[in-house]
Amino acid sequence: MSEANRSLTLSCIGAGRAGKTLCKLFTDHQCQFDISIQQIINRTLASASEAVSFIGQGLPAENFENLKPADIWLILTPDDEIAAVSQRLSLSAVLRQGDIVLHCSGSLSSQILYPSGDNHYRASVHPIHSFANPENSLDDFSGTACAVEGDPYATAILTELFSAIGGQCFALKADKKTLYHAATVMACNNLISLLSLSQQMLEAAGVDSATGDNLFQPLIENTLKNYFRSDGVEALTGPISRGDSKTVEAHIDSLKEHPDWQGVYSSLGEVAVSLATQQGYASKEQLKTISNLLDRAKHHE
Ligand SMILES: NC(=O)c1ccc[n+]([C@@H]2O[C@H](COP(=O)([O-])OP(=O)(O)OC[C@H]3O[C@@H](n4cnc5c(N)ncnc54)[C@H](OP(=O)(O)O)[C@@H]3O)[C@@H](O)[C@H]2O)c1
């Protein structure tokens, strides 16, 4: 495949929610590479045909027989299937020198793809986007951050392709992919867990919202606004920021019947101590006292 040839063919194995959306976006937003969809391979022909009609291009297939060559192979099966599917693709002998094989998993690197030898190029591109509704994603994808890693030749072309559909591409090292994914879970999934835990604590305190409204909603929304409007550090308020060790001690005591809640409170409190140190409102001595209280609570002393 030469960059002088601006027409690229793309086949997708696993055109579900993410796959069919990306294929449609690639064909709708042409860039220096003119993408045409070759084959759409799903587990069932019915599903592949449905994806083809959504995309408006491509030939549906339900197995790896009669695969046609393509410049780019997008593997968008569930994560657990990617390695086996890429092995089957390699063994099918359809891959040519210089073809690109990629997946879009957030937790796996391109190393999971069947080794290329001197043959094809491997990459992974993780769009930080929820493809729950493909129709909506066609409108909402633009502005999505995309983590790109893999062989330089492949990442250069894929960065161009994903940028053309509105992706904000950034480079990631293969051996840091899992840590990167843990960070996304911390920001997204664990945030939900934390908000849910705060509701349980509120209920344990006897506060029962009769209307079903979340009493913390304005506080949470305001805090998030402050976080994104600041450098992150200045958004911290509350007893640790002020150095109020007696308040922290009382909180820890109030949680003694819930060691699991106490553990979360203490671990996150230690992160807050580090932020408060950077802020400089509380003295070193106050923060040391708080740090000791949190450490003892974490170890249930
Ligand atoms: N969804 C998201 O929000 C999102 C976001 C970022 C990254 N991703 C990544 O995108 C990938 C796909 O996720 P998804 O949510 O789009 O999955 P999905 O909606 O469940 O779609 C998976 C597709 O893979 C097909 N498939 C499964 N096993 C196959 C096999 N052995 N051979 C061929 N096709 C096979 C399925 O075919 P049938 O329809 O015939 O069953 C289905 O069309 C994953 O790696 C995921 O981590 C997803």
PDBQT file of the ligand as one rigid body, heavy atoms in Angstrom, charges set to zero:
ROOT
HETATM    1  N1  LIG A 401     -19.316   0.159  22.480  1.00  0.00    +0.000 N 
HETATM    2  C1  LIG A 401     -18.493   1.084  22.929  1.00  0.00    +0.000 C 
HETATM    3  O1  LIG A 401     -18.946   2.076  23.519  1.00  0.00    +0.000 OA
HETATM    4  C2  LIG A 401     -17.001   0.986  22.693  1.00  0.00    +0.000 A 
HETATM    5  C3  LIG A 401     -16.198   2.114  22.934  1.00  0.00    +0.000 A 
HETATM    6  C4  LIG A 401     -14.821   2.030  22.678  1.00  0.00    +0.000 A 
HETATM    7  C5  LIG A 401     -14.285   0.836  22.217  1.00  0.00    +0.000 A 
HETATM    8  N2  LIG A 401     -15.109  -0.245  22.001  1.00  0.00    +0.000 N 
HETATM    9  C6  LIG A 401     -14.489  -1.490  21.537  1.00  0.00    +0.000 C 
HETATM   10  O2  LIG A 401     -15.096  -1.864  20.307  1.00  0.00    +0.000 OA
HETATM   11  C7  LIG A 401     -15.134  -3.293  20.210  1.00  0.00    +0.000 C 
HETATM   12  C8  LIG A 401     -16.560  -3.727  19.885  1.00  0.00    +0.000 C 
HETATM   13  O3  LIG A 401     -17.434  -3.306  20.919  1.00  0.00    +0.000 OA
HETATM   14  P1  LIG A 401     -19.012  -3.119  20.610  1.00  0.00    +0.000 P 
HETATM   15  O4  LIG A 401     -19.590  -2.523  21.839  1.00  0.00    +0.000 OA
HETATM   16  O5  LIG A 401     -19.211  -2.455  19.304  1.00  0.00    +0.000 OA
HETATM   17  O6  LIG A 401     -19.472  -4.646  20.494  1.00  0.00    +0.000 OA
HETATM   18  P2  LIG A 401     -20.887  -5.207  19.978  1.00  0.00    +0.000 P 
HETATM   19  O7  LIG A 401     -21.864  -4.109  19.752  1.00  0.00    +0.000 OA
HETATM   20  O8  LIG A 401     -21.250  -6.303  20.906  1.00  0.00    +0.000 OA
HETATM   21  O9  LIG A 401     -20.553  -5.823  18.548  1.00  0.00    +0.000 OA
HETATM   22  C9  LIG A 401     -19.685  -6.903  18.398  1.00  0.00    +0.000 C 
HETATM   23  C10 LIG A 401     -19.791  -7.410  16.976  1.00  0.00    +0.000 C 
HETATM   24  O10 LIG A 401     -18.820  -8.433  16.832  1.00  0.00    +0.000 OA
HETATM   25  C11 LIG A 401     -19.390  -9.494  16.092  1.00  0.00    +0.000 C 
HETATM   26  N3  LIG A 401     -18.650 -10.705  16.445  1.00  0.00    +0.000 N 
HETATM   27  C12 LIG A 401     -18.519 -11.293  17.662  1.00  0.00    +0.000 A 
HETATM   28  N4  LIG A 401     -17.713 -12.359  17.586  1.00  0.00    +0.000 NA
HETATM   29  C13 LIG A 401     -17.334 -12.449  16.284  1.00  0.00    +0.000 A 
HETATM   30  C14 LIG A 401     -16.520 -13.352  15.546  1.00  0.00    +0.000 A 
HETATM   31  N5  LIG A 401     -15.913 -14.390  16.166  1.00  0.00    +0.000 N 
HETATM   32  N6  LIG A 401     -16.357 -13.144  14.215  1.00  0.00    +0.000 NA
HETATM   33  C15 LIG A 401     -16.949 -12.103  13.596  1.00  0.00    +0.000 A 
HETATM   34  N7  LIG A 401     -17.753 -11.214  14.230  1.00  0.00    +0.000 NA
HETATM   35  C16 LIG A 401     -17.928 -11.394  15.550  1.00  0.00    +0.000 A 
HETATM   36  C17 LIG A 401     -20.842  -9.513  16.482  1.00  0.00    +0.000 C 
HETATM   37  O11 LIG A 401     -21.578 -10.144  15.444  1.00  0.00    +0.000 OA
HETATM   38  P3  LIG A 401     -23.146 -10.503  15.583  1.00  0.00    +0.000 P 
HETATM   39  O12 LIG A 401     -23.869  -9.176  15.511  1.00  0.00    +0.000 OA
HETATM   40  O13 LIG A 401     -23.423 -11.367  14.423  1.00  0.00    +0.000 OA
HETATM   41  O14 LIG A 401     -23.304 -11.174  16.925  1.00  0.00    +0.000 OA
HETATM   42  C18 LIG A 401     -21.142  -8.019  16.626  1.00  0.00    +0.000 C 
HETATM   43  O15 LIG A 401     -21.575  -7.482  15.390  1.00  0.00    +0.000 OA
HETATM   44  C19 LIG A 401     -14.578  -3.836  21.522  1.00  0.00    +0.000 C 
HETATM   45  O16 LIG A 401     -13.210  -4.129  21.349  1.00  0.00    +0.000 OA
HETATM   46  C20 LIG A 401     -14.750  -2.662  22.486  1.00  0.00    +0.000 C 
HETATM   47  O17 LIG A 401     -13.799  -2.684  23.541  1.00  0.00    +0.000 OA
HETATM   48  C21 LIG A 401     -16.434  -0.205  22.235  1.00  0.00    +0.000 A 
ENDROOT
TORSDOF 0
